[in-house]
């Protein structure tokens, strides 16, 4: 359609050179081709290629909807159209204790506001939110089952279980993640670069369920942890499954991080299998005091930390370079 072609050209003139022109535009006020994100996703072609990605521009606004990125929608990019990711928000408020149509609680895994099932998905300049009230139960802002998934300048807002990296490899760059309990969790391999991790309440930042045969679970590099208030106390993580793997490299940690650092989920046997490590944690108080950490976590040597690179963690068998 001529209208779509003209609109794509206009958008491309204002976007950075590295960004492709939008193939579709979403606007809640009706000024785009679609009024909801899901409509635009449904209309995107299936199984596009690396050389022919499909970019959906989402104009600033609040989109109250559930979004599912189908398995067939590869090489799809969602891009927020505002100057800041806070201007474009996808939000919903399902939580695990809500009753379903059968009268039973819907459970954790049916609560994500956005569910990404496709490989080679990318997103930038957007906010993903689960707006369920604090302490109502597990409430996912996003669930990721795709492989080779990238996020740049995105915000993830929740309380318990904000981000579920269920499987695959995921890269987060310059993102903001807020929550209180197990708010980064799952069995995926994820690299967080220059991210801001904000603790809204006492709890646990991570709850990895890494498989034994997977070398890396969650890796945080040059990140910053902050707390909502002075009375917040948090652990860096607890092992959802026995071989949980989480590493913090060169991360700024506040006094809100407990000196022990890590919790065994009241399962002492997991102290023998969980893979928790740090290098060059810095900050005030016990939050960055390596001598106070539990004996079953590791403080890495400089050469060991140097070997943990984005390329080493995310390459996999296909040599992925996000």
N, C-alpha and C positions, 0 to 999 in steps of 0.2 A: 504494500500500500504506500502511496506517495506520502501520506501524512507521517507514517512511521519512519520512512527514509529521511525526510526533512528533519524530523525531530532528532534522529540519531546524529545527523551532521551537526546540528546546533549544539547538542550535548557534547560532542567530541571536541568542539572548539574551546570549551571552557574547562575540560578535564585535563589532568596532567598527561604528558605525551605517553607515559608508560601505561595508561589505562585505555582499554578499548572503548569505542563508542557503545552506548547501550543499545541492545537489540529490542528491549521492551522497557516501558516506563510504568511504574505503579504510583498512583496518587490517590489518597483517601478522598480528596475533594472532587474527584472525577476529571481532573485536568490531564490525566495520563491515559494510556490504553487500557489499564486495569485499575480497579479500585482496591483489590486485595493482593497480597503477596502470593497466596496460594493459586489464584487465577493465573497469574503470570508464570508461575512454576509449571502449572498444568499445561500451559500453551507452549512452553519451551520444547524444542525438538529433543528426541531421545538419542543418546549415544553419539554426541558430537565429538570432535577431535581436539587434540591439544592445539592444533593450528586454527581451529574454528570454534573458539569458546563462545558461550552464550551469556551475555551480561544483562542483568536486570537492574535498572536504576530504580531505587525506592525513594520517592521524594519525602522531605521531612514531614513528620507527623507520627501519631500513635496508632498502630495497627493492632487492634485487639482480635487476634485470631490464632488458631493452631495451624502450623505450617509443617507439611511433610514433603521432604525432598526425595522423590522416588528413586529407587535403585537405578533406573534407566536414564536418569537425568545427569549424566556425566559432563564434566567440563562446564559446569554452571557456576556463575559468579553473581552474588547479591552485593550491591553497592549502595550504601546510604548516600543520599544527595545533599546532606547538610554539611556545614563547616565542621561539625563535631559529631561524634557518634551518639551523643545524648539527644540529638535533634530527631533521630529516626529510630523508633522503638517498636519492636514486635513483642507483644505481651499477652499473657493469659494467666489464669490462677488456679489450675488444677492442683490438687494435692492428694497424697496417697490414701488419706482417710475419708475421702469423699465416696458416697455410695454410687455404684454404677447402675446400669439398667436392671441388673439382676439383684439389686439390693445389697450386694457385697462391696467391700472397699475396693477401689480400683487398683491400689497398690502403686509402688514406686515407678515402675517402668512405663506406665500409661499416663504419666503426668507432664512430659516435656512440652513446652510451648513450641519449640522447633525441633524436629526430628530429621536428622540428615542420614539417609541410607545410601547415598550415592558416593562413588569414588570421585576423586579429582574435583572436589567442590572448593570454592573459595568465597570468602566474605570479607568486606571491609567497611568500616565507618558505620556500624550498626550496633544497636543495643538489643540484646536478647534478655527478656525478663520473665520470671515467674513471680507474679504479684500476690501469691498466697500469703496470708498473714504469718509472721514468725511463730514458730513452735506449733504449727498445725500439722506437721509431719513432712515427709519427703515431698519435694516440689521442684522438679527439674526445669531450669530455663532452657536447656538444650541437651539432646542426646545425639551422640555421633557414632554411627556404625560404619561409615565409609572410610576408605583408605586414601591417603594423600590428600588430606583436608587442611586448608590454610585459613587463618584468621589474622587480619591486620587492623589495628585501631578499632577494636570492638569492645563492647562492655557486656558483662554477664552478671545479672542481678538475681539473687535469690537468698535463701536462708539455709535450708538443709538440702544437700545434693544439687547444687546449682548446675554443675557441668558433669555429665556422665560421658566419659570417653569409653565406650563399651568395647570397641575393638578398632584396629587400624592404627595408622600413624597420622599425627596431627601436629601442626605448627602454629603457635600463637606468638604474634609479634606486637609489642606495644599495646597490650590489652589490659583491661581492668576487670577483675573478678571479685565479687563481693558475696559473702555468706558467713555461716557460723559453724555448721556441723557437716563434716565430710563433704565440703562443698566443691571439691575436685576429686572425682572418684571413678573407679572402673579399671578395666584390664587393658586399655589402649597404651600405646607408646606416644608420649606427648612431650614436645619441647616448648618451654615458655621462655621467651627472650624479652628482656626489658619490660616485664609486666608488673602491674600493681595489684597485689593481693590484699584485699581489705577485709578484716575480721569484724563482723557486726556484733558478735557475741562470743561467749566462751564455747570452746569445742575443739574441733580438729580440722586443719586445713585440707588434708588429703586422706583418702581411704583407697589405696591402690589394691587391685586384685590381679596383679601381674602373674602370668603363667610362669612356671619354673623354667621353661625353655626360652623365654623371652629375656634378652639381656637387660633391657631398660624399660621402666614404666614411665614415671613422670620425672622430668628434669627441668629445673628452674635455673636460669642463668642470668645474672645481672638483674635480678628482680628486687622488688621492694615490698615488704610486708608492713601494713599499718593496722591500727585498731580503732574502733569507733569511739571508745572511751577508755579512761584510765583503769577501770575495773575489769576489763576484758582479759581473760587468760586462755591461751590456746596451745594445743600441741601442733607440731609440724605434720604429724600424721599418725594413723593407726592402720594395721594390716587387715583389710577386709578379707583377703585370702592369705594363705600361709606364706607365699613367696613375693609379697608386695615389694615393689621397688620404687623408691623415691629418692631423688638427689637434689640438694640445693647447692649451687655454685655461686660464689661472689654475691650473695644476697644480703640485703639490709634487713635486719630483724630488730623489732622493738622489744621493750621489756614485757610486752604482752605475751611473747613466746615463752612458754615455761622452760625453765632451765633443763629439765629432763629431756625436752625436745620431742620425744617419741613415746607412744603408749602401745602396750601389747594387746589391747582390746580384751583385757582380762583373760588372755590365753597365753600363759607363760611359754608353752611349746613353740609359739610363733617367734619367740626371741631367737630361736635357733635357725630360722629360715628367712625371716623378713630381711630385706636388703635396703637399709637406710644409711645414707651417707651425706656428708657436708664438706665443703671446702671454702675457706675464707668468708664464713658468715661474720657479719660485722654489725655493730649497733651498740646501744646502751643497755647495761644491766645483764641479767641472766639470759636474755633472749639470744645473745650471740656469744655465750661463754662455753667453749668446747669442753672444758674440764667438768662441767656440770651435766653433760649429756649421759644418757643411759649407756651402760657398758656394752650393750649389744648393737649399738650404732657405730658408724665409722667416721673418723676424720681423715679425709683423703690426703695423701702426699701431693705435692705440686705436680709431679710427673703423672700421677694417676688422674688428677683433675684435668690436666692438659689434654689427655687422651679422650676425654668425654666431650666430643664436639657435636655440633648439630648434624654434621655429615655422618659421623659414626653412629649416632643414635637413630637417625631417621632413614638411612640409606636402604636398609632391607636388602632383599635379593635383586631388586630392580634398580638400585642406585639412585633412589629419589633424592633430588636436590631442590627443596622448596624455595 
